[in-house]
């Protein structure tokens, strides 16, 4: 893993500024942590504690960078009242060590070092450790354990990919630079003409903005991804199919699937990007298993790979860190002193929804805004700790709330791109708030002390 304390950020003073005015600073090659693309070629114009421009960032990245400044919120709140950070760490550690079934969740909006510290806390207290992956791309990680995964880097996609498919994913809206930086538009070593050298296919249940950029759009019936992928796998293996059954089960005629398979087999380097539209609809991990198996089968004919189009920030980092610490990517129970993996039992939505958890620590996430109602109601009843740079619904109800610095804007560290490539963060300006890593390491030290005293 790349170091979490990189060398000094690359920046230059672009202007000394007039008297009484903050000088303009340019931070070169900053990494945007808004989405899983983690574009690391952003040049930031910074005046004091405000980013004024983000060169090459997409509209989502611009909003991400320009909306962050310095706020005057207390660094720590205990039951809604300002408190010293040390007192907050002490209270948080006692909540976690007193609990019989604590949970740790979030992690996707933090550096890998912070994620490591959170998992270490979970190990000490015997917690269930989960991440944002369990409500997004978690089924893909389950499928990976049963099928395996033929994958590649985004650099290989840019330089080699001549057939690009998006299944249940809409990067035109969720990852705006995906097309221009990695998958469709860039001129690569073996695709020198960029878009002209590539075939783009979009498979989805509705015509999205991404479908408008495709050479072929295949609109399947909602909830029929597994059947559609099964049809493609059969065609890949030369199995004859009944046209009526295929059209009835997928909503698409057999001739369209045959045409698509011919295009796939004619590719030199094909890549399938899939999103939550595949992983979180009917079939879930079975859908992902079918896609991973199709990718494997295609390698009997040509080179094919597949990648998850991860959503926010460092989700891939959370999967990597929890995996190398416990052997599993999310939904891990450490209560017996060794890791047990069982999604649906140890994942946060279920441990809260069944009213099993009696304490929680949420790292840079807002479960009060996106978990089922039953889980939200139980979370409100138990003591919980939140670390977050933003003022969220979850944070406002926390027993102990820490306002932390924003990773990538205020703090350095390491994050993982959607293709598993680690990247360093170059912060733009300092924050008066501590980093999540500092708070979590402080909680871990206090947890160890309390456990040894018992």
C-alpha positions in Angstrom: 0.0 0.0 0.0 1.2 3.5 -0.7 2.4 5.5 2.3 -0.3 7.4 4.2 2.2 10.2 4.9 3.3 11.3 1.4 5.9 14.0 0.8 4.9 17.6 0.9 2.0 18.4 -1.4 3.0 19.7 -4.9 2.0 23.3 -5.0 3.2 26.6 -6.2 2.4 30.2 -5.3 0.7 31.6 -8.4 0.4 35.1 -7.0 1.6 37.0 -4.0 -1.8 38.8 -3.8 -2.4 42.4 -2.8 -1.9 43.8 0.7 -4.3 42.1 3.1 -5.3 39.5 0.6 -4.6 35.8 0.8 -2.0 34.6 -1.8 -3.2 32.2 -4.5 -1.7 28.7 -4.2 -1.9 26.0 -6.8 -2.0 22.4 -5.6 -1.1 20.2 -8.5 -2.3 16.7 -9.2 -4.8 16.6 -6.3 -7.1 13.6 -6.1 -10.8 14.1 -6.2 -12.5 11.8 -3.7 -16.1 12.4 -4.8 -16.6 9.2 -6.8 -14.7 5.9 -7.4 -12.9 7.3 -10.4 -10.6 9.2 -8.0 -9.3 11.5 -10.7 -5.7 12.3 -9.6 -4.9 15.1 -12.2 -6.8 18.0 -10.6 -5.1 21.3 -10.2 -6.6 23.3 -7.3 -6.5 27.0 -7.0 -6.5 27.8 -3.2 -6.9 31.1 -1.4 -6.5 30.7 2.3 -9.0 28.1 3.4 -11.1 28.1 0.3 -10.7 26.4 -3.1 -11.6 28.8 -5.8 -11.2 26.5 -8.9 -10.6 22.9 -9.7 -9.0 22.5 -13.1 -10.1 19.4 -15.0 -12.6 18.4 -12.4 -16.1 17.4 -13.6 -19.2 19.2 -12.4 -19.5 16.9 -9.4 -15.9 17.3 -8.6 -16.1 21.1 -8.8 -19.0 21.0 -6.4 -17.1 18.7 -4.1 -14.0 20.9 -4.0 -15.6 24.3 -4.0 -18.2 23.5 -1.3 -15.5 22.8 1.4 -14.2 25.5 3.6 -13.6 26.0 7.3 -16.6 25.9 9.6 -16.8 26.9 13.2 -18.5 23.8 14.5 -17.0 22.3 17.7 -14.6 19.5 17.2 -16.4 17.3 19.7 -19.9 17.1 21.0 -21.1 14.9 23.9 -24.9 14.6 24.0 -25.1 17.7 21.9 -22.8 19.9 24.2 -19.3 21.0 23.2 -16.6 19.0 24.9 -12.8 18.4 24.8 -11.7 15.9 22.2 -10.0 13.9 25.0 -13.3 13.6 26.9 -15.0 12.6 23.7 -12.5 9.9 23.1 -12.8 8.6 26.6 -16.6 8.5 26.4 -16.6 6.8 23.0 -14.2 4.2 24.2 -16.4 3.4 27.2 -19.5 3.1 25.1 -17.7 0.6 22.8 -16.1 -1.5 25.6 -19.3 -1.6 27.6 -21.4 -2.9 24.7 -22.1 -6.6 24.2 -22.8 -6.4 20.5 -21.2 -3.2 19.0 -21.1 -2.4 15.3 -18.8 -0.3 13.2 -20.0 1.0 9.9 -19.3 3.6 7.1 -15.6 3.8 6.3 -16.0 4.6 2.6 -15.3 8.3 3.1 -12.0 7.9 5.0 -8.4 7.1 4.2 -7.0 3.6 4.4 -5.1 4.4 7.6 -8.4 5.5 9.3 -10.1 2.4 8.0 -7.3 0.3 9.5 -7.7 2.0 12.9 -11.5 1.4 12.8 -11.0 -2.4 12.1 -8.4 -2.6 14.9 -11.0 -1.1 17.3 -13.5 -3.7 16.0 -11.0 -6.4 16.7 -10.4 -5.3 20.3 -14.1 -5.0 21.2 -15.4 -8.0 19.1 -17.6 -5.8 16.9 -19.4 -6.4 13.6 -17.4 -4.4 11.0 -19.3 -3.3 7.9 -18.9 -0.7 5.2 -20.9 1.1 2.6 -20.3 -1.8 0.2 -23.0 -3.8 2.0 -25.7 -1.6 0.6 -24.2 -1.1 -2.9 -21.6 -3.4 -4.4 -21.5 -6.0 -1.6 -23.2 -8.7 -3.8 -20.3 -8.4 -6.2 -17.8 -9.2 -3.5 -19.9 -12.3 -2.5 -19.9 -13.4 -6.2 -16.1 -12.8 -6.4 -15.6 -15.5 -3.7 -17.4 -18.1 -5.7 -16.5 -17.3 -9.3 -13.3 -15.3 -9.2 -12.8 -12.1 -11.3 -10.9 -11.3 -14.5 -10.0 -7.7 -14.1 -7.6 -5.0 -15.2 -6.7 -1.4 -14.4 -8.3 1.7 -15.9 -5.0 2.4 -17.6 -5.4 -0.8 -19.5 -9.0 0.1 -20.4 -7.7 3.5 -21.8 -4.9 2.0 -23.8 -6.4 -1.3 -25.0 -10.2 -1.4 -24.6 -11.9 -1.5 -28.0 -15.2 -2.9 -26.7 -16.7 -1.2 -23.6 -20.0 -2.4 -22.0 -21.9 -0.7 -19.2 -24.4 -3.0 -17.4 -26.7 -1.5 -14.8 -24.5 1.6 -14.6 -24.9 5.2 -15.7 -21.5 6.8 -15.6 -22.6 9.8 -17.7 -24.4 11.0 -14.5 -22.5 9.3 -11.7 -18.9 9.3 -13.0 -18.8 12.2 -15.5 -15.1 11.8 -16.4 -15.4 8.1 -16.9 -16.0 8.4 -20.7 -13.5 11.2 -21.3 -10.6 10.0 -19.1 -10.8 6.2 -19.0 -13.2 4.3 -21.1 -14.5 5.9 -24.4 -12.9 9.0 -25.5 -9.1 8.9 -24.7 -6.6 8.0 -27.3 -4.7 4.9 -26.2 -1.7 2.9 -27.3 -3.8 0.3 -29.2 -6.8 2.6 -29.8 -5.1 5.7 -31.3 -8.3 7.1 -32.6 -10.1 7.1 -29.3 -13.9 6.9 -29.6 -13.7 5.9 -33.3 -11.8 2.7 -32.3 -14.2 1.6 -29.7 -17.6 0.0 -29.6 -19.8 1.0 -26.7 -22.8 -1.1 -25.5 -25.2 -0.1 -22.6 -27.5 -2.7 -21.0 -30.1 -1.3 -18.7 -33.8 -1.3 -17.8 -34.3 2.3 -18.9 -32.7 4.6 -21.4 -30.2 6.6 -19.4 -27.9 9.5 -20.4 -25.1 6.9 -20.9 -27.3 5.0 -23.3 -27.3 8.1 -25.6 -23.5 7.6 -26.0 -23.8 4.0 -27.0 -23.4 2.3 -30.3 -25.9 -0.3 -29.1 -28.5 0.1 -26.3 -30.2 -3.1 -25.0 -33.2 -2.4 -22.8 -34.0 -5.5 -20.8 -37.0 -6.2 -18.5 -36.6 -5.0 -15.0 -35.2 -7.7 -12.7 -34.2 -9.9 -15.6 -30.4 -9.4 -15.5 -29.7 -13.0 -14.6 -31.7 -14.3 -17.5 -30.1 -11.9 -19.9 -26.6 -12.8 -18.8 -27.5 -16.5 -19.0 -28.6 -16.0 -22.6 -25.2 -14.4 -23.4 -23.3 -17.2 -21.6 -25.2 -19.8 -23.7 -24.5 -18.0 -26.9 -20.8 -17.7 -25.9 -20.7 -21.5 -25.5 -22.5 -22.2 -28.8 -25.7 -23.4 -27.2 -28.9 -23.1 -29.2 -31.7 -21.1 -27.6 -35.5 -20.9 -28.1 -36.2 -17.4 -29.5 -39.6 -17.2 -27.8 -38.3 -18.2 -24.4 -35.4 -15.7 -24.7 -37.6 -12.8 -25.6 -40.2 -13.6 -23.0 -37.6 -13.9 -20.2 -35.4 -10.9 -21.1 -37.6 -8.6 -23.1 -35.1 -8.6 -26.0 -35.2 -10.7 -29.1 -32.6 -13.5 -29.6 -31.3 -11.8 -32.7 -30.2 -8.8 -30.6 -28.3 -11.0 -28.2 -26.7 -12.9 -31.1 -25.5 -9.6 -32.6 -24.1 -8.5 -29.3 -22.2 -11.8 -28.8 -20.7 -11.5 -32.3 -19.5 -8.0 -31.4 -18.1 -9.2 -28.1 -16.2 -12.1 -29.7 -14.8 -9.8 -32.4 -13.3 -7.5 -29.8 -9.5 -7.6 -29.0 -9.9 -6.3 -25.5 -13.4 -6.1 -24.0 -14.3 -4.6 -20.6 -17.7 -4.8 -18.8 -18.4 -2.1 -16.2 -21.3 -2.9 -13.9 -23.0 -0.8 -11.3 -25.6 -1.0 -8.5 -28.3 -1.5 -11.1 -27.0 -5.1 -11.4 -25.8 -5.7 -7.9 -28.8 -4.4 -5.9 -31.7 -5.6 -8.0 -33.5 -8.9 -8.1 -30.9 -11.6 -8.1 -28.2 -9.5 -6.4 -25.1 -11.7 -6.0 -26.5 -14.3 -8.5 -26.5 -11.5 -11.1 -22.9 -10.7 -10.3 -21.9 -14.4 -10.4 -23.5 -14.6 -13.9 -21.5 -11.5 -15.1 -18.2 -12.7 -13.7 -18.8 -16.2 -15.2 -19.6 -14.5 -18.6 -16.4 -12.6 -18.4 -14.5 -15.8 -17.7 -16.2 -17.6 -20.5 -15.4 -14.8 -23.0 -11.7 -15.3 -22.4 -12.1 -18.6 -24.4 -12.5 -16.3 -27.4 -10.7 -13.1 -26.7 -9.4 -10.9 -23.8 -12.2 -9.7 -21.5 -12.3 -8.1 -18.1 -14.9 -6.6 -15.8 -14.8 -3.8 -13.2 -17.3 -2.5 -10.6 -18.2 1.1 -11.1 -17.9 2.0 -7.4 -19.8 5.0 -6.1 -18.5 7.4 -3.5 -14.8 7.9 -2.6 -12.8 5.1 -1.0 -15.3 2.2 -1.1 -12.7 0.1 -2.8 -10.2 1.0 -0.1 -12.7 -0.1 2.6 -13.1 -3.5 0.9 -9.3 -3.9 0.6 -8.5 -2.9 4.1 -11.2 -5.0 5.8 -10.2 -7.9 3.5 -6.5 -7.8 4.4 -7.3 -7.3 8.1 -10.0 -10.0 8.4 -10.1 -12.0 5.2 -13.5 -10.7 4.2 -14.6 -7.5 2.5 -17.6 -6.4 4.7 -20.1 -7.7 7.2 -17.5 -9.3 9.4 -18.2 -10.4 13.0 -15.2 -10.4 15.3 -17.0 -11.4 18.6 -15.4 -14.8 18.9 -11.8 -13.6 18.5 -11.7 -14.6 14.9 -13.5 -13.3 11.8 -16.8 -14.7 10.6 -18.5 -13.5 7.4 -22.2 -13.7 6.9 -24.0 -10.9 4.9 -27.6 -10.6 6.1 -26.6 -11.5 9.6 -23.6 -9.3 10.4 -24.3 -6.4 8.0 -25.4 -3.1 9.6 -29.0 -2.9 8.1 -29.8 -6.3 9.6 -28.0 -5.9 13.0 -29.9 -2.7 13.6 -33.1 -3.8 12.0 -33.3 -6.9 14.3 -32.4 -4.7 17.3 -29.3 -6.7 18.1 -26.7 -4.0 18.2 -26.4 -2.1 21.5 -23.8 0.4 20.4 -22.4 1.7 17.2 -19.6 3.8 15.7 -20.3 5.4 12.3 -17.3 6.7 10.3 -18.1 9.2 7.6 -21.6 7.9 6.7 -25.2 8.8 7.2 -27.3 5.7 8.0 -30.1 7.9 9.2 -30.6 9.0 5.6 -30.2 5.7 3.7 -30.9 2.6 5.9 -34.3 1.0 6.3 -36.7 2.7 8.8 -36.4 -0.1 11.3 -32.6 0.2 11.4 -32.9 4.0 11.8 -35.3 3.7 14.7 -33.1 1.3 16.6 -29.9 3.3 15.9 -31.7 6.3 17.6 -32.3 4.2 20.7 -28.7 3.1 21.3 -25.6 5.1 22.2 -23.5 5.7 19.1 -20.4 7.6 18.0 -20.0 9.5 14.7 -17.0 10.8 13.0 -17.8 13.0 10.0 -16.7 16.3 8.4 -20.4 17.0 7.4 -23.3 17.9 9.6 -25.6 15.0 8.9 -28.8 13.6 10.5 -26.9 10.8 12.0 -24.3 13.2 13.5 -27.0 15.4 15.1 -28.4 12.4 17.1 -25.0 11.0 18.2 -24.0 10.4 21.8 -20.5 11.5 20.9 -19.9 13.4 17.6 -16.5 14.3 16.2 -16.3 16.9 13.4 -13.3 15.7 11.4 -11.2 17.2 8.6 -12.1 16.2 5.1 -9.9 13.6 3.5 -8.2 14.7 0.4 -9.0 18.4 1.0 -7.5 18.8 4.5 -5.6 15.6 5.2 -3.2 13.4 3.2 -3.5 9.6 3.0 -4.1 6.7 0.6 -7.3 5.8 -1.2 -8.1 3.0 -3.7 -9.5 3.6 -7.1 -12.3 1.4 -8.4 -9.8 -0.8 -10.2 -7.8 -1.4 -7.0 -5.0 1.0 -7.7 -3.9 2.9 -4.5 -3.4 6.7 -4.9 -2.0 9.4 -2.6 -4.0 12.4 -1.5 -2.6 15.9 -1.7 -4.5 18.2 0.7 -5.3 21.8 -0.3 -5.4 23.5 3.1 -5.3 22.6 6.8 -8.3 22.2 9.0 -8.8 23.1 12.7 -10.6 19.8 13.1 -8.6 16.5 13.7 -8.5 13.8 11.1 -10.6 10.7 11.4 -7.4 8.7 11.7 -6.3 10.7 14.7 -9.6 10.3 16.5 -9.8 6.6 15.7 -6.3 5.9 16.8 -7.0 7.8 20.0 -10.2 5.7 20.6 -8.2 2.5 19.9 -5.5 3.4 22.5 -8.2 4.2 25.1 -10.1 1.0 24.3 -6.9 -1.0 24.9 -6.4 0.7 28.2 -9.9 0.1 29.4 -9.8 -3.6 28.3 -6.5 -4.2 30.1 -7.9 -2.6 33.3 -10.7 -5.1 33.5 
